[in-house]
Amino acid sequence: MRQRLLCGGVLAAIAITAPAGASDGAPPDTVRLSLTASVTRALGDGEEMRQAEARYSSVRAAYLQARATALPRLSLSTSYTRTIRSAFQSSAIPSIDPFEPDTLNPDLEQRVRDLEEALPTAWLAGLGQLFSSTAFASENTWIASLGLTQKIFQGGSIWKAISGAGHALRAAESLRVDDTNEIVLRVRQAYLGALLADRGAHIAELALSQAESQLERVRLRREAGSASEFELLQAEVQRGNQIPAVKQAQLVRRVADLELRRLVNLPADVPLVLTTPLLSGEAVPAEPGAVDTTGLVAEALRSPSLIAAEEMAEAYRDAVSVAAADRWPALSLFANYSQQAYPADPLPTQDEWVEDVNAGAVLSWTLFDGFQTKGAIEAAKAQRRMAETELFQAREGVRQVVVQSEYDLQRSAADLQARARTVELARRAFELANLRYAEGASDLLEVADARTAYQIAQTNEAQARHDYFVALARLERYTGRPLFAAAAPQDGTDVPGRPTR
């Protein structure tokens, strides 16, 4: 009777398989995380998304800089200059007394002689009076100017630079969408990986529990005299062989858990429960192979990543024209308006301001630059060829990924249809092996083989479910068709835990 009770306990342990992410008895600060919440956290708080936004902002800033070359440049400047010492000041010019003729002197010869003596220095006095109200002689100089510059022609580089920057900006916008899709895929894969690792650890722990129960049964039979020492040693060896498998499965679960935490920015010390039952028996449609995959390759060839590659190829084509523009002359127009004052006191009065207005054109042409322009053109052409080659490779890569994902989807769907039946048969075989051993009709090797087959069948079924959803996630990432969202089950309840930052 005691042996039958122990056998019933083993069978009950087989039938009760706690789903991955069970939250019974979880600490109060446990974070219950669904797949949708994981994606939301990764897109909102993840470093990967912040890097994508930073790259987009950098390209947008470059576009604004390129567009600025076609717009006029208006500048305002104001300056004040205090002259400490100047060659045109009175201290630097010999002192000359003002000439005051004596008109009442009756001596004509004396009056002529006075004129002759004042004549050699008369030009210096006139020069001092000429520069007394200019920047040369004024101690205080005020200038307020407004300048306008407009590039008219620069070999076509202005508009080609704007066009290339526009292509780069559209490429950055597509890459931002592609980065979002990639983050979503990585989070889904990490979530599925954590669920699979948790299921594998649970299966290994359950197998260890079954081996320990079997060992206890053999000990009881040994005490009753119905089991040999050899059978007891066999049971101990079987239980000992299961311990490394449990340790390895627990380590894999820890690594998968850390990867998911890294993507969603969760601390390692916060208890975590996954609530979306992607690997449960109800997570897969009744007909997993009935997924419409027609036209997926054509849709993938219009994915954001390929659109970005096409835009970058166009940008490099414009870069060739920009480099070739240095062969031609550059023409620009300018206009300046200024107000100037040279007061005797530090602050000028309104009457002391004078206007200065000028306008003109500048034409420059580099006739020989040591073949620098030729080298720039060759470099731009090489970058254009590289961009075109990368575009071709990207198309091939996307096509290959989609075809491989379609194959993985079909393979995993076929596996799922077979694995469910295999698990049921393996479970039934394990039950019968335990019953046969309890009745004395078999040995421990038969029980061990049945348990191993059951464990392998459970692992293969979980792996098939994992591969099925990963294939759907990849196809959705590259085509935009909501295949994963349509097949995935509804998320569990998300209960926010303690602050994660």
C-alpha positions in Angstrom: 0.0 0.0 0.0 2.8 2.5 0.9 4.5 1.7 -2.5 1.2 2.5 -4.3 0.8 5.8 -2.4 4.4 6.8 -3.5 3.7 5.8 -7.0 0.5 8.0 -7.0 2.6 10.9 -5.7 5.0 10.5 -8.7 2.1 10.5 -11.1 0.6 13.6 -9.5 3.9 15.4 -9.9 3.9 14.5 -13.6 0.4 15.8 -14.2 0.9 19.1 -12.3 3.2 21.3 -14.3 3.3 24.8 -13.1 3.3 27.2 -16.1 6.3 29.5 -16.6 5.8 32.8 -14.8 3.5 31.5 -12.1 3.2 34.1 -9.4 1.9 32.2 -6.4 3.7 33.2 -3.3 5.7 36.0 -5.1 7.1 38.8 -2.9 5.0 42.0 -2.7 7.5 44.0 -4.7 7.5 41.6 -7.6 7.2 43.1 -11.1 4.7 41.2 -13.2 5.8 41.9 -16.8 3.8 41.2 -19.9 5.3 41.1 -23.4 3.5 44.4 -24.3 4.9 46.1 -21.2 8.3 44.8 -22.1 8.2 46.3 -25.5 6.8 49.6 -24.2 9.6 49.8 -21.6 12.3 49.1 -24.1 11.0 51.7 -26.6 10.5 54.3 -23.8 13.5 53.8 -21.5 16.0 51.6 -23.4 19.4 52.9 -24.4 19.0 51.4 -27.8 16.1 53.6 -28.6 17.8 56.7 -27.2 20.8 55.9 -29.5 18.4 55.7 -32.5 16.9 59.1 -31.6 20.4 60.6 -31.2 21.4 59.4 -34.6 18.3 60.8 -36.2 18.8 64.2 -34.4 22.4 64.3 -35.7 21.3 63.7 -39.3 18.5 66.3 -39.0 21.1 68.8 -37.8 23.3 68.1 -40.8 20.2 68.7 -43.1 19.6 72.1 -41.5 23.2 73.0 -42.0 23.1 72.0 -45.6 19.9 73.9 -46.2 21.4 77.0 -44.6 23.9 77.4 -47.5 21.1 78.3 -49.9 19.6 81.0 -47.6 20.9 84.5 -47.2 23.1 85.3 -44.2 22.2 88.4 -42.3 24.5 89.6 -39.6 24.5 92.5 -37.1 27.6 93.9 -35.4 28.3 96.8 -33.1 31.7 97.9 -31.9 33.3 100.6 -29.8 37.0 101.5 -30.1 38.9 103.7 -27.7 42.2 104.9 -29.2 45.0 105.1 -26.7 47.7 106.4 -29.0 47.6 107.1 -32.8 50.0 108.5 -35.4 47.3 110.9 -36.4 46.7 112.4 -33.0 48.0 115.8 -32.1 50.6 114.3 -29.8 52.2 112.5 -32.7 52.2 115.6 -35.0 54.6 118.5 -34.3 53.0 121.3 -32.4 52.1 124.2 -34.7 50.8 127.5 -33.5 47.9 128.8 -35.5 48.8 131.5 -38.0 47.4 134.8 -37.0 48.4 137.5 -39.6 48.9 141.1 -38.3 46.6 143.0 -40.7 47.4 146.3 -39.1 51.1 146.1 -39.7 52.0 148.8 -42.2 55.3 147.0 -43.1 54.3 145.0 -46.2 57.6 143.2 -46.3 57.2 142.0 -42.7 53.7 140.7 -43.5 55.0 138.8 -46.6 57.8 137.4 -44.5 55.3 136.1 -41.9 53.3 134.3 -44.7 56.5 132.7 -46.1 57.4 131.4 -42.6 53.9 129.8 -42.0 53.6 128.3 -45.5 55.9 125.1 -44.9 53.7 123.8 -42.0 50.3 124.8 -43.4 49.7 121.4 -44.9 50.2 119.7 -41.5 47.6 121.9 -39.9 45.2 121.2 -42.7 45.9 117.4 -42.3 45.1 117.6 -38.6 41.8 119.4 -39.3 41.0 116.8 -42.1 41.3 113.7 -39.8 40.0 115.4 -36.6 36.5 113.9 -37.1 37.5 110.4 -38.5 38.6 107.1 -37.1 42.3 108.1 -37.7 42.3 110.9 -35.2 39.2 110.3 -33.1 39.8 108.9 -29.6 36.3 107.3 -29.7 34.9 105.3 -32.5 31.4 103.8 -32.7 30.3 101.5 -35.6 26.9 99.7 -35.9 26.6 97.7 -39.2 24.2 95.3 -40.8 25.5 92.9 -43.5 23.7 90.7 -46.0 25.4 88.0 -48.0 23.7 85.7 -50.6 25.4 82.9 -52.5 24.2 82.9 -56.1 26.2 80.1 -57.8 28.7 77.6 -56.6 28.9 75.0 -59.4 25.5 73.5 -58.5 26.8 72.3 -55.1 24.2 74.3 -53.1 21.1 72.5 -54.3 22.9 69.2 -54.6 24.0 69.4 -51.0 20.4 70.2 -49.9 19.2 67.3 -52.0 21.7 64.9 -50.6 21.0 66.0 -47.1 17.3 65.5 -47.7 18.0 61.9 -48.9 20.1 61.4 -45.7 17.3 62.7 -43.6 14.7 60.4 -45.1 17.1 57.6 -44.7 17.5 58.5 -41.0 13.7 58.6 -40.6 13.4 55.1 -42.1 16.3 53.9 -40.0 14.5 55.1 -36.9 11.5 53.1 -37.8 13.8 50.1 -38.6 15.5 50.5 -35.2 12.1 50.5 -33.5 11.2 47.3 -35.4 14.6 45.7 -34.4 14.1 46.6 -30.8 10.7 45.1 -30.8 12.1 41.9 -32.3 14.9 41.7 -29.8 12.5 42.2 -26.9 10.2 39.5 -28.2 13.1 37.1 -28.7 14.4 37.9 -25.2 11.0 37.4 -23.7 10.5 34.1 -25.6 14.1 33.1 -24.6 13.3 33.8 -20.9 10.1 31.8 -21.1 11.9 28.9 -22.8 14.7 28.9 -20.3 12.2 29.0 -17.4 10.3 26.1 -18.9 13.6 24.1 -19.4 14.6 24.7 -15.8 11.1 23.7 -14.6 11.3 20.5 -16.6 14.7 19.7 -15.3 13.7 20.4 -11.7 10.6 18.3 -12.1 12.7 15.4 -13.5 15.0 15.7 -10.5 12.0 15.6 -8.2 10.8 12.5 -10.0 14.2 10.9 -9.7 14.3 11.7 -5.9 10.8 10.2 -5.5 12.0 7.1 -7.4 15.0 6.9 -5.1 12.8 7.0 -2.0 10.6 4.2 -3.4 13.6 2.0 -4.0 14.9 2.7 -0.5 11.6 1.6 0.9 11.6 -1.5 -1.2 15.2 -2.2 -0.1 14.1 -1.9 3.6 11.3 -4.3 2.9 13.7 -6.7 1.2 12.0 -6.5 -2.2 14.8 -4.5 -3.9 18.5 -5.3 -4.3 21.4 -3.1 -3.5 22.1 -2.8 -7.2 18.6 -1.2 -7.8 19.3 1.3 -5.0 22.6 2.2 -6.5 20.9 2.6 -9.9 18.4 5.0 -8.4 21.1 7.0 -6.7 23.0 7.3 -9.9 19.9 8.4 -11.9 19.2 11.1 -9.3 22.8 12.3 -9.3 22.9 12.5 -13.1 19.9 14.8 -13.0 21.5 17.4 -10.7 24.0 18.8 -13.3 21.1 19.1 -15.8 19.2 21.2 -13.2 22.2 23.4 -12.5 22.8 24.0 -16.2 19.1 24.8 -16.8 19.0 27.2 -13.9 22.1 29.0 -15.3 20.6 29.3 -18.7 17.4 30.7 -17.1 19.5 33.3 -15.2 21.3 34.4 -18.4 18.1 34.7 -20.4 16.5 36.6 -17.5 19.4 39.1 -17.4 19.2 39.7 -21.1 15.5 40.5 -20.9 16.1 42.8 -17.9 18.9 44.6 -19.8 16.6 45.4 -22.7 13.7 46.6 -20.6 15.9 48.4 -18.0 14.9 46.3 -15.0 17.4 46.0 -12.1 18.8 42.5 -11.5 17.6 42.4 -7.8 13.9 43.1 -8.6 11.7 39.9 -8.5 10.3 39.3 -12.0 7.3 37.3 -13.2 6.5 36.9 -16.9 2.7 37.0 -17.5 2.3 36.4 -21.2 1.8 32.6 -21.7 3.5 32.3 -25.1 4.7 28.8 -24.5 1.5 27.4 -22.9 -0.7 24.8 -24.6 -3.2 27.5 -25.6 -0.7 29.9 -27.0 -0.6 28.4 -30.5 -3.5 28.3 -32.9 -5.2 25.0 -33.6 -3.7 25.0 -37.1 -0.2 26.7 -36.6 0.7 26.0 -40.3 -2.3 28.0 -41.6 -0.4 31.3 -41.9 -0.6 33.2 -45.1 2.9 33.8 -46.2 2.2 34.9 -49.8 3.9 38.1 -50.9 6.2 38.3 -47.8 9.4 38.7 -49.8 7.9 41.5 -51.9 6.7 43.3 -48.8 10.1 42.8 -47.2 11.9 44.5 -50.1 10.0 47.7 -49.2 11.0 47.5 -45.5 12.3 50.6 -43.8 15.9 49.3 -43.8 16.0 48.9 -47.6 14.3 52.3 -48.0 17.0 53.8 -45.9 19.7 52.1 -48.0 18.1 53.4 -51.2 18.0 56.9 -49.8 21.6 56.8 -48.8 22.6 55.6 -52.2 20.9 58.7 -53.7 22.6 60.9 -51.1 26.0 59.6 -52.3 25.1 60.3 -55.9 24.4 63.9 -54.9 27.8 63.9 -53.1 29.6 63.3 -56.4 27.9 66.5 -57.8 28.9 68.5 -54.7 32.5 67.4 -55.1 32.6 68.3 -58.8 31.2 71.8 -58.1 34.7 73.0 -57.1 35.6 73.0 -60.8 33.4 76.0 -61.4 33.5 79.6 -60.2 31.5 80.8 -57.2 29.4 84.0 -57.2 27.9 85.7 -54.2 26.3 89.1 -53.6 26.7 91.3 -50.5 25.3 94.5 -49.1 26.3 96.4 -45.9 24.7 99.3 -44.1 26.4 101.0 -41.1 26.2 103.9 -38.8 29.4 105.4 -37.6 30.3 108.1 -35.0 33.6 109.6 -33.9 32.7 111.7 -30.9 35.1 113.6 -28.7 33.3 112.3 -25.7 32.9 108.6 -25.1 29.2 108.7 -25.8 28.1 110.1 -29.2 25.2 112.4 -29.7 22.5 111.8 -32.3 23.9 114.4 -34.7 27.4 112.7 -34.7 26.2 109.6 -36.4 26.8 109.2 -40.2 25.7 106.5 -42.7 27.8 104.2 -44.8 26.1 102.0 -47.4 27.8 99.7 -49.9 27.0 96.7 -52.1 28.8 94.5 -54.5 29.5 91.0 -55.9 32.3 88.5 -55.4 33.4 86.1 -58.0 36.0 83.5 -57.2 37.4 80.7 -59.2 40.2 78.3 -58.2 42.1 77.6 -61.4 44.4 75.0 -60.0 44.2 73.2 -56.6 46.8 70.5 -57.0 44.2 68.0 -58.1 42.3 68.2 -54.8 39.0 68.4 -56.5 39.8 65.4 -58.6 40.6 63.4 -55.6 37.4 64.5 -53.9 35.4 63.4 -56.9 37.0 60.0 -57.0 36.4 59.5 -53.3 32.7 60.5 -53.7 32.3 58.1 -56.6 33.9 55.3 -54.5 31.5 56.0 -51.7 28.6 55.9 -54.1 29.7 52.5 -55.5 30.0 51.2 -51.9 26.5 52.5 -51.1 25.0 50.8 -54.2 26.8 47.5 -53.3 25.5 47.7 -49.7 22.0 48.3 -51.1 22.3 45.2 -53.2 23.6 43.1 -50.3 20.9 44.4 -48.0 18.2 43.3 -50.5 19.8 39.9 -50.7 20.1 39.7 -46.9 16.5 40.7 -46.3 15.3 38.2 -48.9 17.3 35.4 -47.3 16.1 36.2 -43.8 12.5 36.2 -44.9 12.8 32.9 -46.8 14.6 31.4 -43.9 12.0 32.6 -41.5 9.2 31.2 -43.7 11.1 27.8 -43.6 11.4 28.0 -39.8 7.7 28.9 -39.5 6.7 25.8 -41.5 9.2 23.6 -39.7 8.1 24.7 -36.2 4.4 24.5 -37.2 4.9 20.9 -38.3 6.9 20.2 -35.1 4.1 21.6 -33.0 1.5 19.3 -34.5 3.7 16.3 -33.8 5.2 17.3 -30.5 1.9 17.7 -28.7 1.0 14.0 -29.5 4.6 13.0 -28.6 4.4 14.6 -25.2 1.1 12.9 -24.4 2.6 9.5 -25.5 5.8 10.1 -23.5 3.8 11.1 -20.4 1.6 8.0 -20.7 4.7 5.8 -21.2 6.3 7.2 -18.0 3.1 6.6 -16.0 3.1 3.0 -17.3 6.8 2.5 -16.5 6.2 3.6 -12.9 3.2 1.3 -12.6 5.1 -1.6 -14.0 8.0 -1.0 -11.7 5.6 -0.8 -8.7 4.1 -4.1 -9.7 7.6 -5.6 -10.2 7.2 -6.1 -13.9 10.1 -3.8 -14.9 13.4 -2.4 -13.6 14.7 1.1 -12.9 16.3 1.4 -16.3 12.9 1.3 -18.0 11.7 4.0 -15.6 14.8 6.1 -16.3 14.4 5.8 -20.0 10.7 6.7 -19.9 11.5 9.7 -17.7 14.3 10.9 -20.0 12.0 10.4 -23.1 9.3 12.4 -21.4 11.7 15.2 -20.4 13.0 15.4 -24.0 9.5 15.5 -25.4 8.5 18.3 -23.1 11.7 20.3 -24.0 11.2 19.7 -27.7 7.6 20.9 -27.6 8.7 24.1 -25.7 11.5 24.6 -28.3 9.0 24.2 -31.1 6.7 26.8 -29.6 9.6 29.2 -29.1 10.8 28.7 -32.8 7.3 29.2 -34.0 6.8 32.6 -32.4 10.4 33.7 -33.2 9.8 33.0 -36.9 6.5 35.0 -36.8 8.3 37.9 -35.0 11.1 38.0 -37.7 8.6 38.0 -40.5 6.7 40.8 -38.9 9.9 42.7 -38.3 10.9 42.7 -42.0 7.5 42.8 -43.7 5.4 44.9 -41.3 2.6 42.3 -41.6 1.2 41.7 -38.0 1.8 37.9 -38.0 3.1 37.7 -34.5 0.5 40.1 -33.0 -2.3 38.0 -34.6 -0.9 34.7 -33.2 0.3 35.7 -29.8 -2.1 35.3 -26.8 -3.4 38.2 -24.8 -1.0 39.6 -22.2 -1.5 38.9 -18.5 -2.1 41.5 -15.9 0.8 44.0 -15.4 1.3 45.0 -11.8 4.0 47.7 -11.5 6.6 46.8 -8.9 8.8 49.2 -7.0 10.5 52.0 -9.0 13.1 50.6 -11.3 15.3 53.6 -11.5 
